[in-house]
Amino acid sequence: MPIPLSPDHTTLLIRRSAFERVGLTRAQLDERLGLTPDEFQVEGGLIAVGPILDEDALGALIADFEKIGLEWFEDVFEMSGNWPEWLRLFARAD
């Protein structure tokens, strides 16, 4: 089932296989971003983290992702959350 994305804030989309390959855990992201239970969703091959309110923390997290081997666009992608509220977007990975 597709994951709904926030029109107001950034959502970080991560391939589940890449997340597991580099040994990331939800606890690590919770600690870095202060996530609520609903701000970490897993559906099939996709992990959606957000909406993310702290853009500075997001930038640092993405830099750290690249250091541990996640590739931008191939493994991780940022949906800006910059679209009108009347437009509903959903994410799903094959």
PyMOL Python script that loads the backbone (N, CA, C, O; Angstrom):
from pymol import cmd

cmd.read_pdbstr("""\
ATOM      1  N   MET A   1       0.843  -1.178   0.000  1.00  0.00           N
ATOM      2  CA  MET A   1       0.000   0.000   0.000  1.00  0.00           C
ATOM      3  C   MET A   1       0.888   1.241   0.000  1.00  0.00           C
ATOM      4  O   MET A   1       1.855   1.294   0.760  1.00  0.00           O
ATOM      5  N   PRO A   2       0.593   2.229  -0.819  1.00  0.00           N
ATOM      6  CA  PRO A   2       1.398   3.458  -0.865  1.00  0.00           C
ATOM      7  C   PRO A   2       1.340   4.247   0.444  1.00  0.00           C
ATOM      8  O   PRO A   2       0.349   4.206   1.174  1.00  0.00           O
ATOM      9  N   ILE A   3       2.417   4.956   0.713  1.00  0.00           N
ATOM     10  CA  ILE A   3       2.538   5.778   1.921  1.00  0.00           C
ATOM     11  C   ILE A   3       2.197   7.220   1.565  1.00  0.00           C
ATOM     12  O   ILE A   3       2.775   7.773   0.629  1.00  0.00           O
ATOM     13  N   PRO A   4       1.262   7.843   2.298  1.00  0.00           N
ATOM     14  CA  PRO A   4       0.951   9.251   2.009  1.00  0.00           C
ATOM     15  C   PRO A   4       2.104  10.163   2.419  1.00  0.00           C
ATOM     16  O   PRO A   4       2.763   9.932   3.433  1.00  0.00           O
ATOM     17  N   LEU A   5       2.337  11.201   1.618  1.00  0.00           N
ATOM     18  CA  LEU A   5       3.412  12.152   1.890  1.00  0.00           C
ATOM     19  C   LEU A   5       2.834  13.504   2.282  1.00  0.00           C
ATOM     20  O   LEU A   5       1.782  13.908   1.786  1.00  0.00           O
ATOM     21  N   SER A   6       3.528  14.195   3.171  1.00  0.00           N
ATOM     22  CA  SER A   6       3.081  15.483   3.683  1.00  0.00           C
ATOM     23  C   SER A   6       3.310  16.598   2.656  1.00  0.00           C
ATOM     24  O   SER A   6       4.391  16.688   2.074  1.00  0.00           O
ATOM     25  N   PRO A   7       2.301  17.447   2.431  1.00  0.00           N
ATOM     26  CA  PRO A   7       2.491  18.581   1.521  1.00  0.00           C
ATOM     27  C   PRO A   7       3.217  19.759   2.179  1.00  0.00           C
ATOM     28  O   PRO A   7       3.575  20.723   1.503  1.00  0.00           O
ATOM     29  N   ASP A   8       3.431  19.684   3.482  1.00  0.00           N
ATOM     30  CA  ASP A   8       3.957  20.823   4.234  1.00  0.00           C
ATOM     31  C   ASP A   8       5.410  20.691   4.672  1.00  0.00           C
ATOM     32  O   ASP A   8       6.076  21.697   4.918  1.00  0.00           O
ATOM     33  N   HIS A   9       5.905  19.468   4.771  1.00  0.00           N
ATOM     34  CA  HIS A   9       7.250  19.230   5.302  1.00  0.00           C
ATOM     35  C   HIS A   9       7.932  18.113   4.523  1.00  0.00           C
ATOM     36  O   HIS A   9       7.289  17.334   3.820  1.00  0.00           O
ATOM     37  N   THR A  10       9.235  18.060   4.667  1.00  0.00           N
ATOM     38  CA  THR A  10      10.047  17.065   3.978  1.00  0.00           C
ATOM     39  C   THR A  10       9.788  15.658   4.499  1.00  0.00           C
ATOM     40  O   THR A  10       9.610  15.444   5.698  1.00  0.00           O
ATOM     41  N   THR A  11       9.771  14.712   3.577  1.00  0.00           N
ATOM     42  CA  THR A  11       9.750  13.288   3.905  1.00  0.00           C
ATOM     43  C   THR A  11      10.977  12.656   3.264  1.00  0.00           C
ATOM     44  O   THR A  11      11.260  12.885   2.088  1.00  0.00           O
ATOM     45  N   LEU A  12      11.694  11.870   4.032  1.00  0.00           N
ATOM     46  CA  LEU A  12      12.876  11.170   3.539  1.00  0.00           C
ATOM     47  C   LEU A  12      12.447   9.762   3.148  1.00  0.00           C
ATOM     48  O   LEU A  12      11.874   9.033   3.957  1.00  0.00           O
ATOM     49  N   LEU A  13      12.728   9.380   1.899  1.00  0.00           N
ATOM     50  CA  LEU A  13      12.378   8.060   1.403  1.00  0.00           C
ATOM     51  C   LEU A  13      13.655   7.249   1.235  1.00  0.00           C
ATOM     52  O   LEU A  13      14.611   7.697   0.602  1.00  0.00           O
ATOM     53  N   ILE A  14      13.659   6.040   1.814  1.00  0.00           N
ATOM     54  CA  ILE A  14      14.854   5.195   1.815  1.00  0.00           C
ATOM     55  C   ILE A  14      14.464   3.801   1.337  1.00  0.00           C
ATOM     56  O   ILE A  14      13.464   3.240   1.785  1.00  0.00           O
ATOM     57  N   ARG A  15      15.251   3.253   0.436  1.00  0.00           N
ATOM     58  CA  ARG A  15      15.027   1.860   0.055  1.00  0.00           C
ATOM     59  C   ARG A  15      15.302   0.984   1.265  1.00  0.00           C
ATOM     60  O   ARG A  15      16.344   1.102   1.910  1.00  0.00           O
ATOM     61  N   ARG A  16      14.366   0.116   1.560  1.00  0.00           N
ATOM     62  CA  ARG A  16      14.507  -0.748   2.732  1.00  0.00           C
ATOM     63  C   ARG A  16      15.762  -1.614   2.638  1.00  0.00           C
ATOM     64  O   ARG A  16      16.457  -1.808   3.635  1.00  0.00           O
ATOM     65  N   SER A  17      16.050  -2.129   1.460  1.00  0.00           N
ATOM     66  CA  SER A  17      17.235  -2.983   1.295  1.00  0.00           C
ATOM     67  C   SER A  17      18.519  -2.209   1.585  1.00  0.00           C
ATOM     68  O   SER A  17      19.452  -2.764   2.165  1.00  0.00           O
ATOM     69  N   ALA A  18      18.579  -0.951   1.195  1.00  0.00           N
ATOM     70  CA  ALA A  18      19.759  -0.120   1.463  1.00  0.00           C
ATOM     71  C   ALA A  18      19.866   0.195   2.950  1.00  0.00           C
ATOM     72  O   ALA A  18      20.961   0.165   3.512  1.00  0.00           O
ATOM     73  N   PHE A  19      18.743   0.494   3.587  1.00  0.00           N
ATOM     74  CA  PHE A  19      18.676   0.772   5.023  1.00  0.00           C
ATOM     75  C   PHE A  19      19.250  -0.409   5.801  1.00  0.00           C
ATOM     76  O   PHE A  19      20.060  -0.239   6.712  1.00  0.00           O
ATOM     77  N   GLU A  20      18.812  -1.612   5.422  1.00  0.00           N
ATOM     78  CA  GLU A  20      19.275  -2.822   6.100  1.00  0.00           C
ATOM     79  C   GLU A  20      20.726  -3.138   5.751  1.00  0.00           C
ATOM     80  O   GLU A  20      21.478  -3.612   6.603  1.00  0.00           O
ATOM     81  N   ARG A  21      21.124  -2.881   4.508  1.00  0.00           N
ATOM     82  CA  ARG A  21      22.489  -3.173   4.061  1.00  0.00           C
ATOM     83  C   ARG A  21      23.533  -2.427   4.887  1.00  0.00           C
ATOM     84  O   ARG A  21      24.585  -2.984   5.202  1.00  0.00           O
ATOM     85  N   VAL A  22      23.254  -1.174   5.241  1.00  0.00           N
ATOM     86  CA  VAL A  22      24.232  -0.385   5.996  1.00  0.00           C
ATOM     87  C   VAL A  22      24.023  -0.487   7.508  1.00  0.00           C
ATOM     88  O   VAL A  22      24.733   0.162   8.275  1.00  0.00           O
ATOM     89  N   GLY A  23      23.062  -1.292   7.936  1.00  0.00           N
ATOM     90  CA  GLY A  23      22.869  -1.558   9.360  1.00  0.00           C
ATOM     91  C   GLY A  23      22.189  -0.455  10.148  1.00  0.00           C
ATOM     92  O   GLY A  23      22.383  -0.342  11.359  1.00  0.00           O
ATOM     93  N   LEU A  24      21.390   0.363   9.466  1.00  0.00           N
ATOM     94  CA  LEU A  24      20.655   1.409  10.181  1.00  0.00           C
ATOM     95  C   LEU A  24      19.516   0.803  10.989  1.00  0.00           C
ATOM     96  O   LEU A  24      19.021  -0.280  10.677  1.00  0.00           O
ATOM     97  N   THR A  25      19.110   1.520  12.031  1.00  0.00           N
ATOM     98  CA  THR A  25      17.968   1.098  12.840  1.00  0.00           C
ATOM     99  C   THR A  25      17.023   2.272  13.033  1.00  0.00           C
ATOM    100  O   THR A  25      17.408   3.435  12.915  1.00  0.00           O
ATOM    101  N   ARG A  26      15.806   1.941  13.326  1.00  0.00           N
ATOM    102  CA  ARG A  26      14.830   2.985  13.606  1.00  0.00           C
ATOM    103  C   ARG A  26      15.253   3.797  14.827  1.00  0.00           C
ATOM    104  O   ARG A  26      15.072   5.015  14.853  1.00  0.00           O
ATOM    105  N   ALA A  27      15.804   3.149  15.818  1.00  0.00           N
ATOM    106  CA  ALA A  27      16.237   3.837  17.038  1.00  0.00           C
ATOM    107  C   ALA A  27      17.249   4.936  16.725  1.00  0.00           C
ATOM    108  O   ALA A  27      17.221   6.003  17.336  1.00  0.00           O
ATOM    109  N   GLN A  28      18.139   4.673  15.774  1.00  0.00           N
ATOM    110  CA  GLN A  28      19.120   5.693  15.390  1.00  0.00           C
ATOM    111  C   GLN A  28      18.429   6.927  14.801  1.00  0.00           C
ATOM    112  O   GLN A  28      18.799   8.058  15.114  1.00  0.00           O
ATOM    113  N   LEU A  29      17.437   6.705  13.958  1.00  0.00           N
ATOM    114  CA  LEU A  29      16.727   7.837  13.363  1.00  0.00           C
ATOM    115  C   LEU A  29      15.856   8.541  14.388  1.00  0.00           C
ATOM    116  O   LEU A  29      15.740   9.766  14.366  1.00  0.00           O
ATOM    117  N   ASP A  30      15.246   7.781  15.283  1.00  0.00           N
ATOM    118  CA  ASP A  30      14.457   8.386  16.359  1.00  0.00           C
ATOM    119  C   ASP A  30      15.322   9.329  17.190  1.00  0.00           C
ATOM    120  O   ASP A  30      14.913  10.441  17.525  1.00  0.00           O
ATOM    121  N   GLU A  31      16.519   8.861  17.513  1.00  0.00           N
ATOM    122  CA  GLU A  31      17.437   9.667  18.329  1.00  0.00           C
ATOM    123  C   GLU A  31      17.849  10.946  17.596  1.00  0.00           C
ATOM    124  O   GLU A  31      17.894  12.021  18.195  1.00  0.00           O
ATOM    125  N   ARG A  32      18.145  10.830  16.319  1.00  0.00           N
ATOM    126  CA  ARG A  32      18.610  11.987  15.535  1.00  0.00           C
ATOM    127  C   ARG A  32      17.509  13.002  15.261  1.00  0.00           C
ATOM    128  O   ARG A  32      17.748  14.209  15.289  1.00  0.00           O
ATOM    129  N   LEU A  33      16.293  12.508  14.995  1.00  0.00           N
ATOM    130  CA  LEU A  33      15.231  13.391  14.526  1.00  0.00           C
ATOM    131  C   LEU A  33      14.087  13.574  15.518  1.00  0.00           C
ATOM    132  O   LEU A  33      13.205  14.402  15.291  1.00  0.00           O
ATOM    133  N   GLY A  34      14.087  12.817  16.610  1.00  0.00           N
ATOM    134  CA  GLY A  34      13.005  12.926  17.584  1.00  0.00           C
ATOM    135  C   GLY A  34      11.658  12.548  16.988  1.00  0.00           C
ATOM    136  O   GLY A  34      10.684  13.287  17.129  1.00  0.00           O
ATOM    137  N   LEU A  35      11.602  11.406  16.329  1.00  0.00           N
ATOM    138  CA  LEU A  35      10.399  10.993  15.612  1.00  0.00           C
ATOM    139  C   LEU A  35       9.293  10.522  16.542  1.00  0.00           C
ATOM    140  O   LEU A  35       9.550   9.989  17.622  1.00  0.00           O
ATOM    141  N   THR A  36       8.069  10.727  16.106  1.00  0.00           N
ATOM    142  CA  THR A  36       6.909  10.133  16.765  1.00  0.00           C
ATOM    143  C   THR A  36       6.678   8.763  16.129  1.00  0.00           C
ATOM    144  O   THR A  36       7.264   8.471  15.086  1.00  0.00           O
ATOM    145  N   PRO A  37       5.840   7.917  16.729  1.00  0.00           N
ATOM    146  CA  PRO A  37       5.605   6.596  16.140  1.00  0.00           C
ATOM    147  C   PRO A  37       5.105   6.646  14.688  1.00  0.00           C
ATOM    148  O   PRO A  37       5.436   5.762  13.898  1.00  0.00           O
ATOM    149  N   ASP A  38       4.328   7.648  14.334  1.00  0.00           N
ATOM    150  CA  ASP A  38       3.771   7.741  12.983  1.00  0.00           C
ATOM    151  C   ASP A  38       4.740   8.324  11.958  1.00  0.00           C
ATOM    152  O   ASP A  38       4.428   8.350  10.768  1.00  0.00           O
ATOM    153  N   GLU A  39       5.898   8.788  12.390  1.00  0.00           N
ATOM    154  CA  GLU A  39       6.836   9.439  11.480  1.00  0.00           C
ATOM    155  C   GLU A  39       7.891   8.490  10.920  1.00  0.00           C
ATOM    156  O   GLU A  39       8.861   8.933  10.305  1.00  0.00           O
ATOM    157  N   PHE A  40       7.708   7.202  11.127  1.00  0.00           N
ATOM    158  CA  PHE A  40       8.575   6.177  10.549  1.00  0.00           C
ATOM    159  C   PHE A  40       7.661   5.080  10.025  1.00  0.00           C
ATOM    160  O   PHE A  40       7.079   4.324  10.804  1.00  0.00           O
ATOM    161  N   GLN A  41       7.536   4.995   8.712  1.00  0.00           N
ATOM    162  CA  GLN A  41       6.623   4.030   8.110  1.00  0.00           C
ATOM    163  C   GLN A  41       7.394   3.098   7.185  1.00  0.00           C
ATOM    164  O   GLN A  41       8.269   3.531   6.435  1.00  0.00           O
ATOM    165  N   VAL A  42       7.059   1.823   7.248  1.00  0.00           N
ATOM    166  CA  VAL A  42       7.667   0.826   6.371  1.00  0.00           C
ATOM    167  C   VAL A  42       6.544   0.161   5.595  1.00  0.00           C
ATOM    168  O   VAL A  42       5.560  -0.309   6.166  1.00  0.00           O
ATOM    169  N   GLU A  43       6.713   0.133   4.294  1.00  0.00           N
ATOM    170  CA  GLU A  43       5.740  -0.526   3.437  1.00  0.00           C
ATOM    171  C   GLU A  43       6.498  -1.198   2.307  1.00  0.00           C
ATOM    172  O   GLU A  43       7.071  -0.525   1.450  1.00  0.00           O
ATOM    173  N   GLY A  44       6.503  -2.513   2.303  1.00  0.00           N
ATOM    174  CA  GLY A  44       7.226  -3.243   1.269  1.00  0.00           C
ATOM    175  C   GLY A  44       8.700  -2.873   1.276  1.00  0.00           C
ATOM    176  O   GLY A  44       9.374  -2.999   2.299  1.00  0.00           O
ATOM    177  N   GLY A  45       9.199  -2.417   0.135  1.00  0.00           N
ATOM    178  CA  GLY A  45      10.607  -2.085   0.004  1.00  0.00           C
ATOM    179  C   GLY A  45      10.939  -0.641   0.288  1.00  0.00           C
ATOM    180  O   GLY A  45      12.018  -0.173  -0.075  1.00  0.00           O
ATOM    181  N   LEU A  46      10.020   0.089   0.940  1.00  0.00           N
ATOM    182  CA  LEU A  46      10.214   1.518   1.158  1.00  0.00           C
ATOM    183  C   LEU A  46      10.070   1.895   2.626  1.00  0.00           C
ATOM    184  O   LEU A  46       9.188   1.403   3.330  1.00  0.00           O
ATOM    185  N   ILE A  47      10.955   2.775   3.067  1.00  0.00           N
ATOM    186  CA  ILE A  47      10.849   3.390   4.394  1.00  0.00           C
ATOM    187  C   ILE A  47      10.635   4.876   4.174  1.00  0.00           C
ATOM    188  O   ILE A  47      11.371   5.516   3.422  1.00  0.00           O
ATOM    189  N   ALA A  48       9.622   5.420   4.836  1.00  0.00           N
ATOM    190  CA  ALA A  48       9.345   6.857   4.775  1.00  0.00           C
ATOM    191  C   ALA A  48       9.542   7.438   6.164  1.00  0.00           C
ATOM    192  O   ALA A  48       8.952   6.965   7.136  1.00  0.00           O
ATOM    193  N   VAL A  49      10.370   8.462   6.252  1.00  0.00           N
ATOM    194  CA  VAL A  49      10.655   9.122   7.521  1.00  0.00           C
ATOM    195  C   VAL A  49      10.187  10.561   7.395  1.00  0.00           C
ATOM    196  O   VAL A  49      10.697  11.329   6.580  1.00  0.00           O
ATOM    197  N   GLY A  50       9.214  10.908   8.209  1.00  0.00           N
ATOM    198  CA  GLY A  50       8.729  12.280   8.170  1.00  0.00           C
ATOM    199  C   GLY A  50       7.247  12.351   8.452  1.00  0.00           C
ATOM    200  O   GLY A  50       6.591  11.327   8.643  1.00  0.00           O
ATOM    201  N   PRO A  51       6.731  13.532   8.478  1.00  0.00           N
ATOM    202  CA  PRO A  51       7.381  14.760   8.041  1.00  0.00           C
ATOM    203  C   PRO A  51       8.519  15.174   8.986  1.00  0.00           C
ATOM    204  O   PRO A  51       8.436  15.011  10.204  1.00  0.00           O
ATOM    205  N   ILE A  52       9.572  15.710   8.386  1.00  0.00           N
ATOM    206  CA  ILE A  52      10.740  16.155   9.147  1.00  0.00           C
ATOM    207  C   ILE A  52      10.672  17.670   9.296  1.00  0.00           C
ATOM    208  O   ILE A  52      10.601  18.402   8.309  1.00  0.00           O
ATOM    209  N   LEU A  53      10.693  18.125  10.534  1.00  0.00           N
ATOM    210  CA  LEU A  53      10.545  19.554  10.815  1.00  0.00           C
ATOM    211  C   LEU A  53      11.879  20.275  10.945  1.00  0.00           C
ATOM    212  O   LEU A  53      11.948  21.484  10.720  1.00  0.00           O
ATOM    213  N   ASP A  54      12.932  19.562  11.300  1.00  0.00           N
ATOM    214  CA  ASP A  54      14.248  20.164  11.535  1.00  0.00           C
ATOM    215  C   ASP A  54      15.129  19.988  10.299  1.00  0.00           C
ATOM    216  O   ASP A  54      15.754  18.942  10.121  1.00  0.00           O
ATOM    217  N   GLU A  55      15.175  21.001   9.458  1.00  0.00           N
ATOM    218  CA  GLU A  55      15.927  20.921   8.200  1.00  0.00           C
ATOM    219  C   GLU A  55      17.438  20.787   8.428  1.00  0.00           C
ATOM    220  O   GLU A  55      18.124  20.139   7.638  1.00  0.00           O
ATOM    221  N   ASP A  56      17.958  21.391   9.496  1.00  0.00           N
ATOM    222  CA  ASP A  56      19.389  21.265   9.798  1.00  0.00           C
ATOM    223  C   ASP A  56      19.737  19.821  10.155  1.00  0.00           C
ATOM    224  O   ASP A  56      20.748  19.287   9.698  1.00  0.00           O
ATOM    225  N   ALA A  57      18.891  19.196  10.976  1.00  0.00           N
ATOM    226  CA  ALA A  57      19.113  17.792  11.345  1.00  0.00           C
ATOM    227  C   ALA A  57      19.001  16.898  10.115  1.00  0.00           C
ATOM    228  O   ALA A  57      19.736  15.919   9.988  1.00  0.00           O
ATOM    229  N   LEU A  58      18.091  17.228   9.217  1.00  0.00           N
ATOM    230  CA  LEU A  58      17.941  16.457   7.990  1.00  0.00           C
ATOM    231  C   LEU A  58      19.208  16.537   7.138  1.00  0.00           C
ATOM    232  O   LEU A  58      19.683  15.517   6.638  1.00  0.00           O
ATOM    233  N   GLY A  59      19.752  17.728   6.972  1.00  0.00           N
ATOM    234  CA  GLY A  59      20.977  17.897   6.193  1.00  0.00           C
ATOM    235  C   GLY A  59      22.138  17.108   6.767  1.00  0.00           C
ATOM    236  O   GLY A  59      22.895  16.478   6.028  1.00  0.00           O
ATOM    237  N   ALA A  60      22.280  17.142   8.080  1.00  0.00           N
ATOM    238  CA  ALA A  60      23.351  16.388   8.739  1.00  0.00           C
ATOM    239  C   ALA A  60      23.136  14.882   8.577  1.00  0.00           C
ATOM    240  O   ALA A  60      24.091  14.132   8.376  1.00  0.00           O
ATOM    241  N   LEU A  61      21.895  14.451   8.665  1.00  0.00           N
ATOM    242  CA  LEU A  61      21.581  13.037   8.516  1.00  0.00           C
ATOM    243  C   LEU A  61      21.908  12.553   7.103  1.00  0.00           C
ATOM    244  O   LEU A  61      22.492  11.482   6.934  1.00  0.00           O
ATOM    245  N   ILE A  62      21.540  13.327   6.102  1.00  0.00           N
ATOM    246  CA  ILE A  62      21.833  12.943   4.725  1.00  0.00           C
ATOM    247  C   ILE A  62      23.343  12.861   4.505  1.00  0.00           C
ATOM    248  O   ILE A  62      23.819  11.940   3.841  1.00  0.00           O
ATOM    249  N   ALA A  63      24.091  13.802   5.047  1.00  0.00           N
ATOM    250  CA  ALA A  63      25.559  13.761   4.936  1.00  0.00           C
ATOM    251  C   ALA A  63      26.104  12.493   5.582  1.00  0.00           C
ATOM    252  O   ALA A  63      27.007  11.857   5.037  1.00  0.00           O
ATOM    253  N   ASP A  64      25.565  12.125   6.732  1.00  0.00           N
ATOM    254  CA  ASP A  64      26.012  10.905   7.409  1.00  0.00           C
ATOM    255  C   ASP A  64      25.619   9.657   6.621  1.00  0.00           C
ATOM    256  O   ASP A  64      26.374   8.685   6.578  1.00  0.00           O
ATOM    257  N   PHE A  65      24.444   9.682   6.002  1.00  0.00           N
ATOM    258  CA  PHE A  65      24.026   8.560   5.158  1.00  0.00           C
ATOM    259  C   PHE A  65      25.036   8.330   4.038  1.00  0.00           C
ATOM    260  O   PHE A  65      25.412   7.193   3.751  1.00  0.00           O
ATOM    261  N   GLU A  66      25.465   9.405   3.420  1.00  0.00           N
ATOM    262  CA  GLU A  66      26.426   9.282   2.319  1.00  0.00           C
ATOM    263  C   GLU A  66      27.768   8.740   2.814  1.00  0.00           C
ATOM    264  O   GLU A  66      28.440   7.995   2.100  1.00  0.00           O
ATOM    265  N   LYS A  67      28.156   9.111   4.027  1.00  0.00           N
ATOM    266  CA  LYS A  67      29.419   8.619   4.597  1.00  0.00           C
ATOM    267  C   LYS A  67      29.387   7.112   4.847  1.00  0.00           C
ATOM    268  O   LYS A  67      30.419   6.446   4.759  1.00  0.00           O
ATOM    269  N   ILE A  68      28.209   6.573   5.159  1.00  0.00           N
ATOM    270  CA  ILE A  68      28.120   5.133   5.444  1.00  0.00           C
ATOM    271  C   ILE A  68      27.762   4.317   4.200  1.00  0.00           C
ATOM    272  O   ILE A  68      27.575   3.103   4.284  1.00  0.00           O
ATOM    273  N   GLY A  69      27.667   4.982   3.056  1.00  0.00           N
ATOM    274  CA  GLY A  69      27.502   4.244   1.813  1.00  0.00           C
ATOM    275  C   GLY A  69      26.157   4.307   1.137  1.00  0.00           C
ATOM    276  O   GLY A  69      25.953   3.645   0.120  1.00  0.00           O
ATOM    277  N   LEU A  70      25.229   5.083   1.668  1.00  0.00           N
ATOM    278  CA  LEU A  70      23.961   5.249   0.955  1.00  0.00           C
ATOM    279  C   LEU A  70      24.158   6.252  -0.173  1.00  0.00           C
ATOM    280  O   LEU A  70      24.790   7.292   0.011  1.00  0.00           O
ATOM    281  N   GLU A  71      23.622   5.938  -1.320  1.00  0.00           N
ATOM    282  CA  GLU A  71      23.762   6.811  -2.475  1.00  0.00           C
ATOM    283  C   GLU A  71      22.496   7.641  -2.660  1.00  0.00           C
ATOM    284  O   GLU A  71      21.376   7.130  -2.650  1.00  0.00           O
ATOM    285  N   TRP A  72      22.726   8.964  -2.832  1.00  0.00           N
ATOM    286  CA  TRP A  72      21.615   9.875  -3.073  1.00  0.00           C
ATOM    287  C   TRP A  72      20.922   9.463  -4.363  1.00  0.00           C
ATOM    288  O   TRP A  72      21.584   9.153  -5.354  1.00  0.00           O
ATOM    289  N   PHE A  73      19.643   9.459  -4.357  1.00  0.00           N
ATOM    290  CA  PHE A  73      18.773   9.155  -5.481  1.00  0.00           C
ATOM    291  C   PHE A  73      18.624   7.647  -5.686  1.00  0.00           C
ATOM    292  O   PHE A  73      17.515   7.185  -5.952  1.00  0.00           O
ATOM    293  N   GLU A  74      19.686   6.874  -5.574  1.00  0.00           N
ATOM    294  CA  GLU A  74      19.589   5.417  -5.728  1.00  0.00           C
ATOM    295  C   GLU A  74      19.038   4.755  -4.467  1.00  0.00           C
ATOM    296  O   GLU A  74      18.212   3.846  -4.554  1.00  0.00           O
ATOM    297  N   ASP A  75      19.489   5.205  -3.300  1.00  0.00           N
ATOM    298  CA  ASP A  75      19.107   4.582  -2.031  1.00  0.00           C
ATOM    299  C   ASP A  75      18.205   5.470  -1.174  1.00  0.00           C
ATOM    300  O   ASP A  75      17.361   4.971  -0.430  1.00  0.00           O
ATOM    301  N   VAL A  76      18.384   6.763  -1.280  1.00  0.00           N
ATOM    302  CA  VAL A  76      17.674   7.708  -0.417  1.00  0.00           C
ATOM    303  C   VAL A  76      17.283   8.934  -1.241  1.00  0.00           C
ATOM    304  O   VAL A  76      18.014   9.362  -2.133  1.00  0.00           O
ATOM    305  N   PHE A  77      16.120   9.484  -0.923  1.00  0.00           N
ATOM    306  CA  PHE A  77      15.606  10.616  -1.678  1.00  0.00           C
ATOM    307  C   PHE A  77      14.759  11.484  -0.754  1.00  0.00           C
ATOM    308  O   PHE A  77      14.070  10.975   0.131  1.00  0.00           O
ATOM    309  N   GLU A  78      14.813  12.763  -0.960  1.00  0.00           N
ATOM    310  CA  GLU A  78      14.064  13.720  -0.138  1.00  0.00           C
ATOM    311  C   GLU A  78      12.910  14.309  -0.952  1.00  0.00           C
ATOM    312  O   GLU A  78      13.122  14.918  -2.000  1.00  0.00           O
ATOM    313  N   MET A  79      11.694  14.120  -0.455  1.00  0.00           N
ATOM    314  CA  MET A  79      10.531  14.786  -1.045  1.00  0.00           C
ATOM    315  C   MET A  79      10.318  16.062  -0.244  1.00  0.00           C
ATOM    316  O   MET A  79      10.094  16.011   0.966  1.00  0.00           O
ATOM    317  N   SER A  80      10.386  17.187  -0.907  1.00  0.00           N
ATOM    318  CA  SER A  80      10.455  18.492  -0.242  1.00  0.00           C
ATOM    319  C   SER A  80       9.223  18.861   0.571  1.00  0.00           C
ATOM    320  O   SER A  80       9.330  19.653   1.507  1.00  0.00           O
ATOM    321  N   GLY A  81       8.076  18.321   0.248  1.00  0.00           N
ATOM    322  CA  GLY A  81       6.870  18.754   0.940  1.00  0.00           C
ATOM    323  C   GLY A  81       6.473  20.149   0.524  1.00  0.00           C
ATOM    324  O   GLY A  81       5.913  20.904   1.318  1.00  0.00           O
ATOM    325  N   ASN A  82       6.757  20.492  -0.697  1.00  0.00           N
ATOM    326  CA  ASN A  82       6.493  21.833  -1.191  1.00  0.00           C
ATOM    327  C   ASN A  82       5.499  21.765  -2.359  1.00  0.00           C
ATOM    328  O   ASN A  82       5.842  22.046  -3.507  1.00  0.00           O
ATOM    329  N   TRP A  83       4.261  21.384  -2.032  1.00  0.00           N
ATOM    330  CA  TRP A  83       3.212  21.347  -3.035  1.00  0.00           C
ATOM    331  C   TRP A  83       1.897  21.733  -2.372  1.00  0.00           C
ATOM    332  O   TRP A  83       1.806  21.721  -1.144  1.00  0.00           O
ATOM    333  N   PRO A  84       0.878  22.075  -3.155  1.00  0.00           N
ATOM    334  CA  PRO A  84      -0.379  22.531  -2.565  1.00  0.00           C
ATOM    335  C   PRO A  84      -1.093  21.422  -1.795  1.00  0.00           C
ATOM    336  O   PRO A  84      -0.981  20.245  -2.138  1.00  0.00           O
ATOM    337  N   GLU A  85      -1.819  21.805  -0.762  1.00  0.00           N
ATOM    338  CA  GLU A  85      -2.524  20.840   0.088  1.00  0.00           C
ATOM    339  C   GLU A  85      -3.576  20.046  -0.669  1.00  0.00           C
ATOM    340  O   GLU A  85      -3.901  18.927  -0.271  1.00  0.00           O
ATOM    341  N   TRP A  86      -4.112  20.595  -1.745  1.00  0.00           N
ATOM    342  CA  TRP A  86      -5.154  19.887  -2.491  1.00  0.00           C
ATOM    343  C   TRP A  86      -4.594  18.721  -3.310  1.00  0.00           C
ATOM    344  O   TRP A  86      -5.352  17.895  -3.818  1.00  0.00           O
ATOM    345  N   LEU A  87      -3.263  18.659  -3.435  1.00  0.00           N
ATOM    346  CA  LEU A  87      -2.613  17.597  -4.181  1.00  0.00           C
ATOM    347  C   LEU A  87      -2.146  16.512  -3.215  1.00  0.00           C
ATOM    348  O   LEU A  87      -1.377  16.801  -2.297  1.00  0.00           O
ATOM    349  N   ARG A  88      -2.588  15.288  -3.398  1.00  0.00           N
ATOM    350  CA  ARG A  88      -2.198  14.165  -2.543  1.00  0.00           C
ATOM    351  C   ARG A  88      -1.146  13.338  -3.272  1.00  0.00           C
ATOM    352  O   ARG A  88      -1.372  12.903  -4.401  1.00  0.00           O
ATOM    353  N   LEU A  89      -0.009  13.120  -2.639  1.00  0.00           N
ATOM    354  CA  LEU A  89       1.045  12.290  -3.200  1.00  0.00           C
ATOM    355  C   LEU A  89       1.290  11.092  -2.301  1.00  0.00           C
ATOM    356  O   LEU A  89       1.251  11.195  -1.075  1.00  0.00           O
ATOM    357  N   PHE A  90       1.543   9.960  -2.931  1.00  0.00           N
ATOM    358  CA  PHE A  90       1.807   8.724  -2.217  1.00  0.00           C
ATOM    359  C   PHE A  90       3.086   8.110  -2.777  1.00  0.00           C
ATOM    360  O   PHE A  90       3.395   8.282  -3.956  1.00  0.00           O
ATOM    361  N   ALA A  91       3.831   7.394  -1.932  1.00  0.00           N
ATOM    362  CA  ALA A  91       5.075   6.757  -2.356  1.00  0.00           C
ATOM    363  C   ALA A  91       4.974   5.251  -2.183  1.00  0.00           C
ATOM    364  O   ALA A  91       4.345   4.747  -1.253  1.00  0.00           O
ATOM    365  N   ARG A  92       5.618   4.547  -3.118  1.00  0.00           N
ATOM    366  CA  ARG A  92       5.672   3.092  -3.051  1.00  0.00           C
ATOM    367  C   ARG A  92       6.913   2.631  -3.798  1.00  0.00           C
ATOM    368  O   ARG A  92       7.257   3.212  -4.827  1.00  0.00           O
ATOM    369  N   ALA A  93       7.579   1.621  -3.316  1.00  0.00           N
ATOM    370  CA  ALA A  93       8.750   1.063  -3.995  1.00  0.00           C
ATOM    371  C   ALA A  93       8.399  -0.330  -4.505  1.00  0.00           C
ATOM    372  O   ALA A  93       7.596  -1.045  -3.906  1.00  0.00           O
ATOM    373  N   ASP A  94       9.012  -0.693  -5.611  1.00  0.00           N
ATOM    374  CA  ASP A  94       8.806  -2.047  -6.155  1.00  0.00           C
ATOM    375  C   ASP A  94       9.688  -3.030  -5.452  1.00  0.00           C
ATOM    376  O   ASP A  94       9.659  -4.220  -5.767  1.00  0.00           O
TER     377      ASP A  94
END
""", "prot")
cmd.dss("prot")
cmd.show_as("cartoon", "prot")
cmd.util.cbc("prot")
cmd.orient("prot")
